[in-house]
């Protein structure tokens, strides 16, 4: 999936939100989806800024 118009992502640590990033563009590749364990594996590349800029 190509991020053409931007995307928002929350950064989590042990389920707690520790940050937020706004990506201006990039790409997300999902390599594996496991519905039973509700996990997604893959990789991404993007340019973005966190809440502090």
C-alpha positions in Angstrom: 0.0 0.0 0.0 1.4 3.4 -0.9 0.7 6.3 1.4 -0.1 9.1 -1.0 -2.1 11.5 1.1 -0.6 11.0 4.5 -1.4 8.7 7.4 -1.5 8.8 11.1 0.1 6.2 13.4 0.1 5.8 17.1 3.3 4.5 18.8 2.5 1.9 21.4 4.6 0.3 24.2 3.0 -2.7 25.9 -0.4 -1.4 24.6 0.0 2.1 26.0 0.1 5.0 23.5 3.5 6.7 23.8 3.5 8.9 20.8 1.9 9.8 17.5 3.4 10.2 14.0 2.0 11.9 10.9 3.5 10.4 7.7 3.5 12.6 4.6 4.2 9.8 2.2 5.7 6.3 2.0 4.9 2.7 1.7 3.5 -0.1 3.9 4.0 -3.8 2.9 2.0 -6.4 4.8 3.8 -9.7 4.6 1.6 -11.8 6.9 -1.8 -11.5 8.5 -2.7 -14.0 11.3 -6.4 -13.6 12.0 -6.3 -16.1 15.0 -3.7 -14.1 16.9 -4.8 -10.7 15.4 -1.3 -9.8 14.3 0.1 -8.3 11.1 3.7 -8.6 10.1 5.5 -6.5 7.5 7.6 -3.4 7.0 7.3 0.2 6.1 9.2 3.2 4.9 8.0 6.7 5.3 8.9 10.3 6.1 7.0 12.0 8.9 7.0 14.1 12.0 6.1 13.3 15.6 4.0 15.6 17.8 7.0 17.8 18.6 7.8 18.3 14.9 
